[in-house]
Protein backbone atom coordinates (compact mmCIF):
# COMPACT_ATOMS: atom_id res chain seq x y z
CA UNK A 1 0.00 0.00 0.00
CA UNK A 2 2.98 2.28 -0.51
CA UNK A 3 1.61 5.56 -1.85
CA UNK A 4 3.88 7.09 -4.51
CA UNK A 5 4.50 10.81 -4.89
CA UNK A 6 1.83 12.57 -6.92
CA UNK A 7 -1.32 10.73 -5.83
CA UNK A 8 -2.11 13.34 -3.19
CA UNK A 9 -1.68 17.11 -3.43
CA UNK A 10 0.92 19.07 -1.50
CA UNK A 11 -1.32 20.39 1.34
CA UNK A 12 -2.57 16.87 2.09
CA UNK A 13 0.99 15.53 2.06
CA UNK A 14 2.09 18.29 4.44
CA UNK A 15 -0.86 17.51 6.72
CA UNK A 16 -0.10 13.78 6.82
CA UNK A 17 3.54 14.67 7.43
CA UNK A 18 2.46 16.65 10.48
CA UNK A 19 0.24 13.79 11.65
CA UNK A 20 3.16 11.39 11.25
CA UNK A 21 5.58 13.58 13.20
CA UNK A 22 3.06 14.16 15.98
CA UNK A 23 2.13 10.50 16.22
CA UNK A 24 5.76 9.40 16.31
CA UNK A 25 6.66 11.96 18.97
CA UNK A 26 3.84 10.56 21.09
CA UNK A 27 4.85 6.98 20.28
CA UNK A 28 8.44 7.68 21.39
CA UNK A 29 7.20 8.75 24.81
CA UNK A 30 4.90 5.74 25.12
CA UNK A 31 7.41 3.23 23.78
CA UNK A 32 9.58 3.69 26.84
CA UNK A 33 6.85 2.18 28.98
CA UNK A 34 6.26 -0.68 26.59
CA UNK A 35 9.89 -1.81 26.75
CA UNK A 36 10.68 -1.31 30.41
CA UNK A 37 13.77 -3.47 30.53
CA UNK A 38 16.61 -4.66 28.35
CA UNK A 39 15.16 -8.15 28.21
CA UNK A 40 12.43 -7.29 25.70
CA UNK A 41 14.37 -4.49 23.99
CA UNK A 42 15.98 -6.45 21.14
CA UNK A 43 12.58 -7.61 19.94
CA UNK A 44 11.67 -4.21 18.46
CA UNK A 45 14.63 -4.21 16.07
CA UNK A 46 13.95 -7.79 15.11
CA UNK A 47 10.27 -7.08 14.45
CA UNK A 48 11.14 -4.13 12.20
CA UNK A 49 13.65 -6.27 10.31
CA UNK A 50 11.15 -9.08 9.90
CA UNK A 51 8.48 -6.70 8.59
CA UNK A 52 10.93 -5.28 6.06
CA UNK A 53 11.83 -8.78 4.89
CA UNK A 54 8.21 -9.92 4.74
CA UNK A 55 7.19 -6.86 2.75
CA UNK A 56 9.54 -7.97 -0.03
CA UNK A 57 7.44 -11.07 -0.53
CA UNK A 58 4.28 -10.07 -2.37
CA UNK A 59 1.69 -12.81 -2.42
CA UNK A 60 -0.88 -13.06 -5.24
CA UNK A 61 -4.49 -12.31 -4.34
CA UNK A 62 -5.98 -12.96 -7.76
CA UNK A 63 -6.72 -11.14 -11.01
CA UNK A 64 -3.12 -10.06 -11.48
CA UNK A 65 -2.99 -8.31 -8.13
CA UNK A 66 -0.74 -8.91 -5.17
CA UNK A 67 -0.37 -7.81 -1.61
CA UNK A 68 2.19 -7.99 1.12
CA UNK A 69 2.26 -7.90 4.88
CA UNK A 70 1.73 -4.44 6.35
CA UNK A 71 2.82 -5.71 9.74
CA UNK A 72 1.08 -3.16 11.93
CA UNK A 73 -1.00 -5.62 13.92
CA UNK A 74 1.88 -8.10 14.09
CA UNK A 75 4.24 -5.51 15.50
CA UNK A 76 1.64 -4.15 17.93
CA UNK A 77 0.98 -7.59 19.41
CA UNK A 78 4.69 -8.43 19.68
CA UNK A 79 6.11 -5.15 21.00
CA UNK A 80 3.15 -2.90 21.88
CA UNK A 81 1.38 -0.33 19.69
CA UNK A 82 3.68 2.67 20.30
CA UNK A 83 6.85 0.68 19.65
CA UNK A 84 5.10 -0.91 16.67
CA UNK A 85 4.37 2.48 15.11
CA UNK A 86 8.08 3.26 15.32
CA UNK A 87 9.09 -0.14 13.91
CA UNK A 88 6.79 0.23 10.88
CA UNK A 89 7.98 3.83 10.37
CA UNK A 90 11.62 2.73 10.32
CA UNK A 91 10.73 0.20 7.62
CA UNK A 92 8.89 2.85 5.58
CA UNK A 93 11.77 5.34 5.87
CA UNK A 94 14.33 2.79 4.71
CA UNK A 95 12.07 1.68 1.84
CA UNK A 96 11.48 5.24 0.64
CA UNK A 97 15.05 6.50 0.97
CA UNK A 98 17.06 3.42 0.04
CA UNK A 99 14.80 1.46 -2.30
CA UNK A 100 12.64 4.17 -3.92
CA UNK A 101 9.56 2.31 -2.63
CA UNK A 102 6.87 4.72 -1.48
CA UNK A 103 7.20 8.40 -2.30
CA UNK A 104 9.41 10.80 -0.37
CA UNK A 105 6.81 13.56 -0.09
CA UNK A 106 4.34 10.71 0.50
CA UNK A 107 6.38 9.40 3.44
CA UNK A 108 4.11 11.16 5.93
CA UNK A 109 1.10 9.68 4.15
CA UNK A 110 2.56 6.19 4.26
CA UNK A 111 3.53 6.50 7.93
CA UNK A 112 0.02 7.78 8.69
CA UNK A 113 -1.66 4.94 6.79
CA UNK A 114 0.50 2.01 7.81
CA UNK A 115 2.29 2.99 11.03
CA UNK A 116 -0.54 4.98 12.64
CA UNK A 117 -3.84 3.72 11.20
CA UNK A 118 -2.59 0.19 10.44
CA UNK A 119 -1.05 -0.27 13.88
CA UNK A 120 -3.92 1.49 15.68
CA UNK A 121 -6.70 -0.43 13.95
CA UNK A 122 -4.83 -3.71 14.32
CA UNK A 123 -4.20 -3.15 18.02
CA UNK A 124 -7.78 -2.08 18.79
CA UNK A 125 -9.22 -5.05 16.89
CA UNK A 126 -6.75 -7.30 18.73
CA UNK A 127 -7.92 -5.92 22.08
CA UNK A 128 -11.57 -6.38 21.07
CA UNK A 129 -10.93 -9.98 20.09
CA UNK A 130 -8.99 -10.62 23.30
CA UNK A 131 -11.93 -9.28 25.29
CA UNK A 132 -14.25 -11.82 23.67
CA UNK A 133 -11.92 -14.82 23.56
CA UNK A 134 -10.99 -16.92 26.62
CA UNK A 135 -8.18 -15.38 28.68
CA UNK A 136 -5.63 -17.99 27.71
CA UNK A 137 -2.39 -17.98 25.75
CA UNK A 138 -3.79 -19.77 22.65
CA UNK A 139 -6.24 -16.88 22.19
CA UNK A 140 -3.38 -14.46 21.49
CA UNK A 141 -2.46 -15.60 17.93
CA UNK A 142 -6.15 -15.85 17.01
CA UNK A 143 -6.82 -12.31 18.21
CA UNK A 144 -3.64 -11.14 16.46
CA UNK A 145 -4.86 -12.66 13.18
CA UNK A 146 -8.19 -10.91 13.60
CA UNK A 147 -6.46 -7.61 14.29
CA UNK A 148 -4.30 -8.13 11.21
CA UNK A 149 -7.31 -8.87 9.02
CA UNK A 150 -9.11 -5.74 10.18
CA UNK A 151 -6.06 -3.47 9.91
CA UNK A 152 -5.59 -3.76 6.13
CA UNK A 153 -9.06 -2.68 4.88
CA UNK A 154 -9.17 0.03 7.57
CA UNK A 155 -5.84 1.41 6.34
CA UNK A 156 -7.17 1.28 2.76
CA UNK A 157 -10.26 3.18 3.92
CA UNK A 158 -7.96 5.80 5.44
CA UNK A 159 -6.31 6.15 2.05
CA UNK A 160 -9.73 6.77 0.48
CA UNK A 161 -10.34 9.43 3.11
CA UNK A 162 -7.06 11.15 2.23
CA UNK A 163 -7.82 10.81 -1.45
CA UNK A 164 -11.21 12.43 -0.92
CA UNK A 165 -9.40 15.42 0.59
CA UNK A 166 -6.36 15.69 -1.63
CA UNK A 167 -6.56 13.31 -4.58
CA UNK A 168 -4.91 14.74 -7.68
CA UNK A 169 -7.24 13.06 -10.17
CA UNK A 170 -11.04 13.29 -9.90
CA UNK A 171 -12.24 9.78 -9.11
CA UNK A 172 -15.77 8.83 -7.95
CA UNK A 173 -15.31 8.03 -4.27
CA UNK A 174 -17.89 5.24 -4.06
CA UNK A 175 -16.16 3.08 -6.67
CA UNK A 176 -12.76 3.94 -5.19
CA UNK A 177 -13.97 2.88 -1.74
CA UNK A 178 -15.42 -0.39 -3.03
CA UNK A 179 -12.28 -1.23 -5.00
CA UNK A 180 -9.84 -0.32 -2.21
CA UNK A 181 -11.71 -2.07 0.60
CA UNK A 182 -12.52 -5.08 -1.59
CA UNK A 183 -8.95 -5.77 -2.64
CA UNK A 184 -7.52 -4.96 0.75
CA UNK A 185 -9.92 -7.31 2.48
CA UNK A 186 -8.42 -10.07 0.34
CA UNK A 187 -4.91 -8.89 1.25
CA UNK A 188 -6.10 -8.82 4.87
CA UNK A 189 -6.61 -12.59 4.73
CA UNK A 190 -2.93 -13.02 3.86
CA UNK A 191 -2.03 -10.51 6.57
CA UNK A 192 -4.06 -12.55 9.08
CA UNK A 193 -2.45 -15.85 8.12
CA UNK A 194 1.12 -14.51 8.33
CA UNK A 195 0.44 -12.63 11.56
CA UNK A 196 -1.21 -15.64 13.21
CA UNK A 197 1.66 -17.92 12.24
CA UNK A 198 4.42 -15.55 13.34
CA UNK A 199 2.77 -14.73 16.67
CA UNK A 200 2.23 -18.46 17.26
CA UNK A 201 5.89 -19.14 16.52
CA UNK A 202 7.16 -16.41 18.84
CA UNK A 203 4.79 -17.58 21.58
CA UNK A 204 6.06 -21.14 21.14
CA UNK A 205 9.66 -19.98 21.57
CA UNK A 206 9.46 -17.03 23.96
CA UNK A 207 5.95 -16.23 25.26
CA UNK A 208 7.51 -13.88 27.82
CA UNK A 209 8.59 -11.49 25.04
CA UNK A 210 5.10 -11.01 23.56
CA UNK A 211 3.59 -7.68 24.61
CA UNK A 212 0.02 -8.71 23.78
CA UNK A 213 0.33 -11.82 25.96
CA UNK A 214 1.66 -10.16 29.13
CA UNK A 215 -1.59 -10.64 31.02
CA UNK A 216 -1.56 -14.39 30.41
CA UNK A 217 2.16 -14.94 30.82
CA UNK A 218 3.55 -12.40 33.24
CA UNK A 219 1.76 -13.92 36.21
CA UNK A 220 4.79 -16.09 36.96
CA UNK A 221 6.88 -14.51 39.67
CA UNK A 222 10.54 -15.33 39.97
CA UNK A 223 10.74 -18.57 41.87
CA UNK A 224 13.16 -19.06 44.69
CA UNK A 225 14.22 -22.64 44.70
CA UNK A 226 16.16 -23.73 47.73
CA UNK A 227 18.23 -26.82 47.80
CA UNK A 228 18.37 -27.13 44.08
CA UNK A 229 20.50 -30.05 43.00
CA UNK A 230 23.25 -28.91 40.72
CA UNK B 1 11.55 -25.91 49.61
CA UNK B 2 10.88 -26.28 45.94
CA UNK B 3 7.92 -24.47 44.43
CA UNK B 4 5.69 -26.39 42.09
CA UNK B 5 6.04 -26.00 38.34
CA UNK B 6 4.60 -22.75 37.05
CA UNK B 7 1.40 -23.08 35.01
CA UNK B 8 2.72 -20.74 32.35
CA UNK B 9 4.69 -21.84 29.30
CA UNK B 10 8.43 -22.04 29.51
CA UNK B 11 11.01 -20.15 27.54
CA UNK B 12 12.10 -22.72 25.03
CA UNK B 13 15.18 -20.86 23.87
CA UNK B 14 17.58 -18.29 25.27
CA UNK B 15 17.34 -14.69 24.11
CA UNK B 16 20.57 -15.16 22.15
CA UNK B 17 19.18 -18.12 20.23
CA UNK B 18 15.89 -16.31 19.69
CA UNK B 19 17.67 -13.28 18.22
CA UNK B 20 19.72 -15.49 15.90
CA UNK B 21 16.61 -17.40 14.75
CA UNK B 22 14.73 -14.17 14.01
CA UNK B 23 17.62 -12.61 12.11
CA UNK B 24 18.20 -15.79 10.12
CA UNK B 25 14.51 -15.99 9.27
CA UNK B 26 14.41 -12.38 8.11
CA UNK B 27 17.64 -12.82 6.10
CA UNK B 28 16.32 -15.93 4.35
CA UNK B 29 13.02 -14.20 3.61
CA UNK B 30 14.61 -11.05 2.20
CA UNK B 31 17.64 -12.70 0.65
CA UNK B 32 16.13 -15.82 -0.94
CA UNK B 33 12.34 -16.08 -0.69
CA UNK B 34 11.84 -12.55 -2.03
CA UNK B 35 12.91 -13.79 -5.48
CA UNK B 36 9.69 -15.79 -5.65
CA UNK B 37 7.46 -12.86 -4.73
CA UNK B 38 4.54 -12.04 -6.98
CA UNK B 39 5.45 -9.35 -9.48
CA UNK B 40 1.85 -8.26 -9.94
CA UNK B 41 0.88 -4.73 -8.93
CA UNK B 42 -0.19 -4.47 -5.30
CA UNK B 43 -3.71 -3.61 -4.18
CA UNK B 44 -3.28 0.15 -4.33
CA UNK B 45 -1.45 0.09 -7.67
CA UNK B 46 -4.10 -2.19 -9.16
CA UNK B 47 -6.93 0.04 -7.95
CA UNK B 48 -5.10 3.14 -9.18
CA UNK B 49 -4.80 1.46 -12.57
CA UNK B 50 -8.44 0.41 -12.87
CA UNK B 51 -9.76 3.69 -11.45
CA UNK B 52 -7.49 5.67 -13.72
CA UNK B 53 -5.29 7.67 -11.37
CA UNK B 54 -2.09 5.65 -11.68
CA UNK B 55 -0.72 8.23 -14.10
CA UNK B 56 -0.78 10.93 -11.44
CA UNK B 57 2.13 9.16 -9.74
CA UNK B 58 5.39 10.97 -10.33
CA UNK B 59 8.81 9.44 -10.82
CA UNK B 60 10.44 8.58 -7.51
CA UNK B 61 13.07 11.08 -6.46
CA UNK B 62 15.55 8.27 -5.82
CA UNK B 63 14.60 6.10 -8.80
CA UNK B 64 18.21 6.25 -10.01
CA UNK B 65 19.73 5.17 -6.73
CA UNK B 66 21.86 2.05 -6.73
CA UNK B 67 19.31 0.13 -4.65
CA UNK B 68 16.13 1.45 -6.27
CA UNK B 69 13.37 -1.13 -6.68
CA UNK B 70 15.20 -3.67 -4.54
CA UNK B 71 17.95 -4.36 -7.02
CA UNK B 72 21.66 -3.62 -6.71
CA UNK B 73 22.78 -1.57 -9.70
CA UNK B 74 25.39 -3.33 -11.80
CA UNK B 75 24.43 -6.88 -10.84
CA UNK B 76 22.57 -8.48 -13.72
CA UNK B 77 21.63 -11.70 -11.98
CA UNK B 78 18.14 -10.93 -10.64
CA UNK B 79 18.36 -13.51 -7.89
CA UNK B 80 21.66 -12.17 -6.61
CA UNK B 81 20.79 -8.50 -7.12
CA UNK B 82 17.43 -8.72 -5.34
CA UNK B 83 18.74 -10.96 -2.59
CA UNK B 84 21.65 -8.66 -1.86
CA UNK B 85 19.36 -5.62 -1.82
CA UNK B 86 17.14 -7.47 0.65
CA UNK B 87 20.04 -8.22 2.96
CA UNK B 88 21.27 -4.61 2.82
CA UNK B 89 17.73 -3.47 3.67
CA UNK B 90 17.49 -5.86 6.61
CA UNK B 91 20.79 -4.57 7.97
CA UNK B 92 19.73 -0.94 7.51
CA UNK B 93 16.38 -1.48 9.26
CA UNK B 94 17.97 -3.44 12.10
CA UNK B 95 20.68 -0.84 12.72
CA UNK B 96 18.27 2.08 12.54
CA UNK B 97 15.70 0.43 14.80
CA UNK B 98 18.33 -0.65 17.33
CA UNK B 99 19.85 2.82 17.26
CA UNK B 100 16.52 4.44 18.06
CA UNK B 101 15.86 1.82 20.72
CA UNK B 102 19.20 2.47 22.38
CA UNK B 103 18.60 6.21 22.29
CA UNK B 104 15.20 5.79 23.93
CA UNK B 105 16.59 3.76 26.76
CA UNK B 106 19.09 6.50 27.61
CA UNK B 107 16.85 9.15 29.16
CA UNK B 108 19.56 11.83 29.20
CA UNK B 109 19.93 11.72 25.43
CA UNK B 110 16.36 10.90 24.60
CA UNK B 111 15.34 14.38 23.57
CA UNK B 112 17.12 14.16 20.22
CA UNK B 113 14.42 14.47 17.59
CA UNK B 114 14.04 11.76 15.02
CA UNK B 115 12.02 12.26 11.89
Interface residues (C-beta under 8 A of the other chain):
Chain A: X1 X2 X3 X4 X5 X6 X7 X21 X24 X25 X28 X31 X32 X35 X38 X39 X41 X42 X44 X45 X46 X48 X49 X50 X52 X53 X54 X56 X57 X58 X59 X60 X61 X63 X64 X65 X66 X67 X68 X86 X87 X90 X91 X93 X94 X95 X96 X97 X98 X99 X100 X101 X103 X104 X137 X156 X159 X167 X168 X169 X171 X175 X176 X179 X180 X183 X184 X186 X187 X203 X204 X205 X206 X207 X208 X209 X216 X217 X219 X220 X223 X224 X225 X226 X227 X228
Chain B: X1 X2 X3 X6 X7 X8 X9 X11 X12 X13 X15 X18 X19 X21 X22 X23 X25 X26 X27 X29 X30 X33 X34 X36 X37 X38 X39 X40 X41 X42 X43 X44 X46 X47 X48 X50 X51 X52 X53 X55 X56 X57 X58 X60 X61 X62 X63 X65 X67 X68 X69 X70 X82 X85 X86 X88 X89 X90 X92 X93 X94 X96 X97 X98 X100 X101 X104 X105 X110 X113 X114 X115
